[in-house]
């Protein structure tokens, strides 16, 4: 993880743009797992505002889930996103903690 990423406003802002375009449809605008597609998913999308996703220690795990998808769920891989874009999304998701 790039140093200072989770506290970088620039990273959070850039990640928020990607999240709104690609993630909110399933995970919800607030990252709470209540997106428009939620009802059709089993298991439902993760609530990213809760542990383990909200924990800084899970940043690398979250990066891997975005890059590679999550087997057994509807979470796809996102190979079209650059490494930096994924880290920016991780920073944005981390900023949702406690909302």
C-alpha positions in Angstrom: 0.0 0.0 0.0 1.4 3.4 -0.9 2.5 5.4 2.2 -0.1 7.8 3.6 -2.8 6.4 1.2 -5.6 6.0 3.7 -5.3 9.6 4.9 -4.8 11.1 1.5 -7.7 13.4 0.5 -6.6 13.1 -3.2 -6.7 9.3 -3.1 -10.1 9.3 -1.3 -11.6 11.8 -3.8 -10.2 9.8 -6.8 -11.5 6.5 -5.3 -14.9 8.0 -4.7 -15.3 8.7 -8.4 -14.4 5.1 -9.2 -16.6 3.8 -6.4 -19.6 5.8 -7.6 -19.2 4.6 -11.1 -18.4 0.9 -10.5 -19.1 -0.2 -7.0 -22.1 1.7 -5.6 -24.6 -0.2 -7.8 -24.0 -3.2 -5.6 -22.4 -1.9 -2.4 -24.6 1.3 -2.1 -23.6 4.9 -2.2 -22.5 4.7 1.4 -20.8 1.4 1.1 -23.3 -0.2 3.4 -24.1 -3.1 1.0 -27.5 -1.7 0.1 -27.0 -1.0 -3.6 -29.7 -1.3 -6.3 -28.6 -4.9 -7.2 -28.5 -6.1 -3.6 -31.8 -8.1 -3.7 -30.6 -10.2 -6.6 -27.4 -11.3 -4.9 -26.8 -14.3 -2.7 -24.8 -13.7 -0.6 -25.6 -10.0 -0.5 -22.8 -7.4 -1.2 -20.5 -6.7 1.8 -21.2 -3.8 4.1 -17.8 -2.1 3.6 -18.3 0.2 6.6 -17.9 -2.7 9.1 -14.9 -4.9 10.0 -13.0 -6.5 8.5 -13.4 -4.2 5.5 -13.2 -0.9 7.5 -10.0 -2.0 9.3 -6.7 -0.5 8.0 -5.2 -3.9 8.5 -7.5 -5.3 5.8 -6.4 -2.8 3.1 -4.3 -5.4 1.2 -7.2 -8.0 1.5 -9.6 -5.4 0.0 -7.2 -4.6 -2.8 -7.0 -8.3 -3.6 -10.8 -8.7 -3.5 -11.2 -5.8 -6.0 -8.4 -7.0 -8.3 -9.3 -10.7 -8.3 -12.9 -10.8 -7.2 -14.3 -13.0 -4.4 -15.1 -16.6 -5.2 -18.5 -17.8 -4.2 -20.0 -14.3 -4.4 -21.1 -11.9 -7.1 -18.0 -9.8 -6.6 -16.2 -9.8 -9.9 -12.6 -9.1 -10.6 -11.7 -5.6 -11.9 -8.6 -6.1 -14.2 -9.4 -2.9 -16.1 -8.6 -0.8 -13.0 -5.0 0.2 -12.5 -3.2 -0.7 -9.2 -3.4 3.0 -8.2 -7.1 3.2 -9.0 -7.7 0.2 -6.8 -5.7 1.7 -3.9 -7.7 4.9 -4.3 -10.9 2.9 -4.0 -9.5 1.3 -0.9 -8.8 4.7 0.6 -12.3 5.9 -0.2 -13.9 2.8 1.3 -11.7 3.2 4.4 -13.1 6.8 4.7 -16.7 5.4 4.9 -16.0 3.8 8.3 -18.4 5.0 10.9 -20.7 6.9 8.5 
